[in-house]
Amino acid sequence: MKGNFESQSVLIEGLKQGNEGAYEYLVEHYHNRLCVYAHSLIRDDLMAEDIVQSVFVQVWEKRHKLKHDFSLENYLYKSVHNKFIDQYRKGKAVMALEKKYIEALELAVEEKDELQEQKILGILFNAIYELPPKCQQIFLMSKKEGLTNIEISEYLNVSKKTVEGQITKAFGILREKLGKKYEVIMMVVFGSETERLI
C-alpha cells in the first residue's frame, strides 16, 4: 500500500520505517528531475542515471538517519551534486580551472538558495557546450586548458585576433544566457581574469 506521502514529514517517517511505498513515491516523484540536473552537470545519460540511482540507494540505506526538520528535496540535489564531484575527481586529473568549477558548485550548495544556484551553474555548463563549435573549442582551450591566445592561434593556425574575437563572442553569448547572475557566476568560476571581459 503506497499511502499518501505528499507531506514531507509523512514521507520521511515512511522512509525511516522502511515503508517500500514511501520509497517508491520518492523515486517516482524525484527521479526525472534529478536525472535532468545530473545530466546538466555530467552530460552523459548513463552516468547521470547511475548517479541518481546511487543517491536513491544511499537514501534507503541511510533512511534511519533522516531528519524531519530538513528539506528532503535539497538533500537529494546536494547528494547528486556530491556524487558528480566524486565521479569528476575519479575520472580525470583536476586542473586549476576545474578546481574552480568544483569550488563554485560547492559554494552554491552552501548558499541559502541552493536549488536556484545549482540550476544557474547547470545553465552555465550547458551554455558552454551550446556555443558554436569553433567558439566553444577556442573558449575551452583558453579557459579549461589554460592556453594563451598566441598558443591557440598557432595550434589552430588562425590569427590572434580571431582567437580574441571568439573568446569575446563566447562571453557575450554566456552573458545573454545567464542574465543578471552572469557577472557573479563568471567571476566565481573563471576568476578575476574575466573582469576585463565582463
N, C-alpha and C positions, 0 to 999 in steps of 0.2 A: 504494500500500500504506500503510495507516494506521499499523500498528505499535502498540506498547504505550507510551502516553505518560502512564500514571498517575503515574509518578515525575516530580516537578517538574524534576529535573536533566535527565532524558531529554527532557522536553517542551521545556525551554528550549534544549537543544542542537539539537533538531529544528528549532525556530523559527529559530535562528541560522544553520542550514544551508539554510534556505529550503524545508524539507520541508512540502509542502502538507497532508500527512496530519496533521502536528503542528498546523498552523493550524486545520484542520477540527475536530480534537479540542478545541482551545482554545475555539472558538466554540460547539461543541455542549455543552461542559462548563459554560461560564460565562454564556452568552447570557441564559438566563431569569433567573438570579439577579441579573445586572447590570441587566436591564430593570426588575425589581421595585424594586431600590434606586434607579435613576434616576427611576422613576415616583414613589417616595416623596418625592423632592426636588422634582420639577418638575410632577407631577400632570397630565401630558399624554402620552398614549400615543405619539403620533407623535414628539414631541420627545425622549421617553425613548429610543425606538428609534434615533433619529438620533444621540443622544449615544453610545449603546452601539456602534453601527456605526462611528462615527468613532474610538472608542477601539480597536476591533479593527484598523481600518485603520492607526492610528498605531503599534500594536504591530508589525504586519507591516512597515511602512516603517522602523521603528527597531529591527528584530529583531537587527541586528548589535551593538547596544549593550546588549542584555540581559545581566544578570549572573547567574551561577549561585548566588550566595550571598544572594539576596534572595527575599522572598515574592512570587511572581507574582500570587497572589490579592489581596494588599494593594495591589500596584501597579495592578491593574485597577480596584479600588474607588476608589483615590485618583485615578486618571485620570478615572473617571466623575465624581467629585466636582469635579475641576478644570474639566471641560467644562461642568458645571452652573453653576459660578461664572461662567465666561466667558459663557454664554448669559444668565444672570441679569443680568449687568452690561450686556450689549448691549441687552437687551430693555426696560429701563426705567431711569429715574434712581434712584440708590440713596439712600434716605433714612436717617436716623440709625439707626432700629431695624433696617432691612435690613442695614446695615453690621455691626451687632452679630450678626445671624443669620449672615452670611457669616464673620465673625471666629470665631464659635463653631464653625462647620463646619471652618474651617482649624485651629483649636485641637485639635479632636477628631482630625483626621488626624495631627497631630504626636504624639499620645499613644501609649503602648505598645499599649493595647488598641484599635487603630484601628477594626476592624470593629464591635466592640461599641458604641463611642461613636457611630459613624456610624449604626448601627441605632437607637440611642436618639434621635438627632436626627431621624431619619426618622419615628420614632414620635411625637415632639413635633409635627412638621409635619403628620402625618396627624391627630393628635388635635385640633389646632386646627380642621381642616376637617371634623371629625366632630361638632363642637359643635352644639347646636340652633341653627337659623337665626338667631333674634333674638340669642341669646347670642353666636354667632360674629360677627355683624355689629357688635355693640357692642364686643366684645373687640378686633376688628381696628381699629375706628375709634379705640379708645383706644391700643392698643399698636403698631399699624402706622402709622396716620395721625397719631398724636400729639395727638389732640383731647382737651380736658379733659372731665370728666364733665358740666359745665354746657353746653358746646358740643354734646355728643352729645344731651343731653336736649332742647335747643332744636331741634336738627336733626330728631330723631325724634319730637318732640312727646310726650315721656314725662317722668316726674319724675326728678329727680336720684337719688332713692333707687332707682328702677327700674334706672337705669344702674349704680349701685354694686352692686346685687344681682346683676345679670347678669355683671358682671366677677368678682365673688366666686365666683359659680357656675362660671364658666369655669375659674378657678384650681383650684377644688375638683375638677372633672372631670379636669383635666390632672394634678393630684396623684395621683388614683386610677389613671390610665392609666400614668403614668411611674414610680410606685412609689418605691423607695429613691433613685433618681437625681434625683427631682423637684427638690429644692432646688438642687443643683449646676447642673443644666441650666437651670432658670428664672433663676437668678442670672446665668449666663453670657450667656444670650440676651436677657433683659429688664432686666438691671442691678439696681442697688441699690434702685430704687423698688419692687421686689417684696417687700422684706424684711417690710413690714407685712402682706403678704397671704399669705406662706408661713409 
